[in-house]
C-alpha cells in the first residue's frame, strides 16, 4: 500500500472525527472504513443521493478500481476490510490491522 496514504488513513480512522457505519461507504450517520479512505483522498467526489445516502463514482459499498490501484489495495484486501467493518470491528481495530498488514 502507498505508505503516505496508509499513514493518513490510519490517522483518520483513529481521529474520532468519523462515526462508523456498516454496509455503505457513507451515510448521514457515518462512514465505513473504506468511506473514510474516500473522504481523505477525494472529499469532493461524494454524490448525495438522499439526505442519508451518498455514492462515490456510482458505487455505494466498494471502491472503484482506479482508487484501489492508486492506493495500492487489492480486491482481497478490500473484501477483508469490508468484512471487518460490517462485522463490527472498531475503527481502532481496523487501523491496527491496516498498520500491521498493509
C-alpha positions in Angstrom: 0.0 0.0 0.0 1.1 3.6 -0.7 2.8 4.5 2.6 1.7 8.1 2.7 -2.0 7.2 2.0 -1.7 4.5 4.7 -0.4 6.9 7.3 -3.2 9.4 6.6 -5.9 6.7 6.5 -4.8 5.2 9.9 -4.7 8.7 11.4 -8.2 9.5 10.1 -9.6 6.2 11.4 -8.1 6.9 14.9 -9.0 10.6 14.9 -12.5 10.3 16.3 -13.7 12.6 13.5 -15.7 9.8 11.8 -18.7 7.9 13.1 -18.7 4.3 11.9 -21.4 2.9 9.6 -21.9 -0.6 8.2 -22.8 -1.7 4.6 -22.3 1.6 2.8 -19.3 3.8 2.1 -21.1 6.8 3.6 -24.5 7.6 5.0 -25.8 10.5 7.0 -24.8 8.9 10.3 -21.2 7.9 9.3 -18.7 6.1 7.1 -17.4 2.6 6.7 -13.6 2.3 6.9 -13.3 2.5 3.1 -15.6 5.5 3.1 -13.0 7.2 5.4 -10.4 6.5 2.8 -12.5 8.1 0.1 -13.1 11.1 2.3 -9.4 11.8 2.9 -8.4 11.1 -0.7 -11.3 12.6 -2.7 -13.6 14.5 -0.3 -15.3 16.4 -3.2 -16.1 13.2 -5.0 -19.2 12.3 -3.0 -22.6 12.5 -4.7 -25.6 12.9 -2.3 -28.4 10.6 -3.4 -30.7 11.4 -0.5 -30.3 13.1 2.9 -28.8 9.9 4.4 -27.1 8.2 1.4 -24.1 9.0 -0.7 -22.3 7.3 -3.5 -18.8 7.6 -4.9 -18.2 7.1 -8.6 -21.6 5.3 -8.8 -20.6 2.9 -6.0 -22.2 2.6 -2.6 -20.2 -0.1 -0.8 -16.9 -0.7 -2.6 -14.1 1.4 -4.1 -13.6 1.9 -7.8 -10.7 0.0 -9.3 -8.8 3.2 -10.0 -8.8 4.2 -6.3 -7.8 0.7 -5.3 -4.9 0.9 -7.8 -3.8 4.4 -6.7 -3.8 3.4 -3.0 -2.2 0.0 -3.6 -5.1 -2.1 -2.3 -6.1 -5.3 -3.9 -9.6 -6.8 -4.1 -8.9 -9.4 -1.5 -7.8 -6.7 1.0 -10.9 -4.7 0.2 -13.1 -7.7 1.0 -11.2 -8.3 4.3 -11.8 -4.7 5.3 -15.5 -4.7 4.3 -16.0 -7.9 6.4 -14.2 -6.5 9.4 -16.2 -3.2 9.3 -19.5 -4.9 8.7 -19.0 -7.5 11.5 -18.4 -4.7 14.0 -14.6 -4.3 14.3 -13.9 -0.8 15.6 -12.0 1.8 13.5 -9.2 1.4 16.0 -9.0 -2.4 15.4 -9.2 -1.8 11.6 -6.5 0.8 11.8 -4.2 -1.6 13.7 -4.9 -4.3 11.1 -4.0 -1.9 8.3 -0.9 -0.8 10.1 0.3 -4.5 10.7 -0.8 -6.0 7.4 -0.6 -3.4 4.6 
